[in-house]
């Protein structure tokens, strides 16, 4: 399997983490166990290496870094390096035979979905989970747009966050291989995240869901105050509902995405109904149990084109970063602060 560099999601599982990155491997894993995941394919970490070598990007990067000199680096100097390294990568073309295989897979994906120039997301995935470190491009349409965005995802391995992490871990700056996961875009009515343990208190008896209208990027980025739901994990009973200040959301445009203001009727209403909240909680429980009873941090979307019985689609799952469980006194103090400051 190592000789292959492109895979359909259903070919993958947890055992392929080092080949396609944790995000892609987990999506393949949850697709295998029958959970709802968009159709798609993955360009492996090996493809990144081949692109960097055959395009001679690695040679130019090493030459640049040799002139750039050794650290310590300030933020401004490191940002300058990031800008120049990304320009080197983005100036390169994918080798022709690789392009042909990618185009073939994209066309097959379009055919399966019966959509010409189907919109997809191009999501980065590293062998080590690093939320928010690399870049993702949404609502990518057509072959030319897809090929361009794949290169941009590879180039994001040289962004400031990535270079900083490489320095902190004592690694060289000339490469940081990542894979690219290409998924059919969900026609999203609402989206967000869920945690199968409270990330702030460590309470593993609760599931926390945060949601907004449109795409989940507004929730993940923290640019809005989302709706918040708290479920009792065992029974999936909704214990708390808090309406967020959802004045803005991220929506798909003709190509790419844009931020839009929300009309009053959406600002003043929850973006999920109780049935959808419970379905998200149920999926979270299944994922936690499947991944060795490890609390999960999952991203999901409500597909506006699907019937309510199966309209929750999973976009990602990974181990949740959960605080140490607090004692009763600490939890009471937290509750008092939330009442005082609305947090």
Long-range contacts (C-beta under 8 A, 24 or more apart in sequence): 2-46, 4-44, 5-43, 5-44, 5-46, 5-47, 5-50, 5-98, 6-41, 6-42, 6-43, 6-44, 6-47, 6-101, 6-102, 6-105, 7-41, 7-42, 7-44, 8-40, 8-41, 8-42, 8-105, 9-37, 9-39, 9-40, 9-41, 9-42, 9-183, 12-42, 17-127, 18-45, 18-127, 19-44, 19-45, 19-46, 19-179, 20-44, 20-45, 20-125, 20-179, 20-181, 21-45, 21-124, 21-125, 21-126, 21-127, 21-178, 21-179, 21-181, 22-125, 22-126, 22-127, 22-128, 22-129, 22-318, 23-123, 23-124, 23-125, 23-126, 23-129, 23-181, 23-316, 23-318, 24-125, 24-179, 24-181, 25-125, 26-316, 26-317, 26-318, 27-181, 27-183, 27-314, 27-316, 27-317, 29-290, 30-287, 30-290, 30-314, 30-317, 33-286, 33-290, 35-283, 35-286, 35-287, 35-314, 36-283, 36-310, 36-312, 36-313, 36-314, 37-183, 37-313, 37-314, 37-315, 38-183, 38-184, 38-185, 38-186, 38-313, 38-315, 39-109, 39-112, 39-113, 39-183, 39-184, 40-109, 40-120, 40-181, 40-182, 40-183, 40-184, 41-105, 41-109, 41-182, 42-125, 42-179, 42-180, 42-181, 42-182, 43-102, 43-150, 43-179, 43-180, 43-181, 43-182, 44-179, 45-127, 45-177, 45-178, 45-179, 47-98, 47-179, 47-180, 48-154, 48-157, 48-175, 48-177, 48-178, 48-179, 49-175, 49-177, 50-95, 50-98, 51-92, 51-94, 51-95, 51-98, 51-151, 51-154, 52-89, 52-154, 52-175, 54-95, 55-92, 55-93, 55-94, 55-95, 56-92, 57-88, 57-89, 57-92, 58-174, 58-175, 60-88, 61-85, 61-88, 61-89, 61-158, 61-174, 61-175, 62-174, 64-88, 65-173, 65-174, 71-167, 73-167, 75-160, 78-160, 78-163, 78-164, 78-167, 79-160, 81-163, 81-173, 82-158, 82-159, 82-160, 82-163, 85-155, 85-158, 85-163, 85-173, 86-155, 86-156, 86-158, 86-159, 89-151, 89-154, 89-155, 89-158, 90-151, 90-152, 90-155, 92-151, 93-151, 94-147, 94-150, 94-151, 99-147, 102-146, 102-147, 102-150, 103-143, 103-147, 105-182, 106-143, 106-146, 106-182, 107-143, 109-182, 109-184, 113-184, 117-141, 117-142, 118-184, 118-185, 119-184, 119-185, 119-252, 120-146, 120-182, 120-183, 120-184, 120-185, 121-181, 121-182, 121-183, 121-185, 122-146, 122-149, 122-150, 122-152, 122-153, 122-180, 122-181, 122-182, 123-153, 123-180, 123-181, 123-182, 123-183, 123-316, 124-153, 124-156, 124-157, 124-178, 124-179, 124-180, 124-181, 125-178, 125-179, 125-180, 125-181, 126-176, 126-177, 126-178, 126-179, 127-177, 129-318, 129-319, 130-165, 131-297, 131-318, 132-161, 132-220, 133-159, 133-161, 133-162, 133-165, 134-159, 134-162, 134-178, 135-159, 137-256, 138-185, 138-215, 138-217, 138-252, 138-256, 138-257, 139-185, 139-252, 139-253, 139-255, 139-256, 139-257, 140-255, 140-256, 141-254, 141-255, 145-255, 146-182, 150-180, 150-182, 153-178, 153-180, 154-178, 154-180, 183-315, 185-252, 186-301, 186-303, 186-313, 186-315, 187-303, 187-304, 187-305, 188-214, 188-215, 188-216, 188-252, 188-301, 188-302, 188-303, 188-304, 189-213, 189-271, 189-302, 189-303, 189-304, 190-214, 190-271, 190-272, 190-276, 190-301, 190-302, 191-215, 191-216, 191-219, 191-299, 191-300, 191-301, 191-302, 191-315, 192-216, 192-219, 192-226, 192-227, 192-299, 192-300, 193-219, 193-220, 193-297, 193-298, 193-299, 193-300, 194-280, 194-281, 194-283, 194-284, 194-296, 194-297, 194-298, 194-300, 195-284, 195-295, 195-296, 195-297, 195-298, 195-320, 195-322, 196-233, 196-284, 196-285, 196-287, 196-288, 196-295, 196-296, 196-298, 196-320, 197-295, 197-320, 197-322, 198-230, 198-322, 198-323, 199-297, 199-320, 199-321, 199-322, 199-323, 200-323, 200-334, 201-323, 201-325, 201-326, 201-330, 201-331, 201-334, 202-322, 202-323, 202-324, 202-325, 202-326, 203-325, 203-326, 203-331, 204-233, 204-295, 204-322, 204-325, 205-232, 205-233, 205-234, 206-230, 206-231, 206-232, 206-233, 206-239, 207-231, 207-233, 207-236, 207-281, 207-284, 207-285, 209-272, 209-277, 209-280, 209-281, 210-244, 211-244, 211-271, 211-272, 212-244, 212-246, 212-249, 212-271, 213-246, 213-249, 213-262, 213-266, 213-271, 214-249, 214-250, 214-251, 214-260, 215-249, 215-250, 215-251, 215-252, 215-257, 215-301, 216-250, 216-299, 216-300, 216-301, 216-315, 217-250, 217-257, 218-248, 218-249, 218-250, 218-259, 220-299, 223-248, 223-259, 224-248, 224-249, 227-270, 227-271, 227-272, 229-272, 229-277, 231-277, 231-278, 231-281, 233-281, 233-285, 236-278, 236-281, 236-282, 236-285, 238-274, 238-277, 238-278, 241-270, 243-268, 243-269, 243-270, 246-271, 272-302, 275-308, 276-302, 276-308, 276-311, 276-312, 279-312, 280-312, 283-312, 283-314, 287-314, 287-317, 291-317, 291-319, 294-319, 294-320, 295-319, 295-320, 295-322, 296-320, 297-321
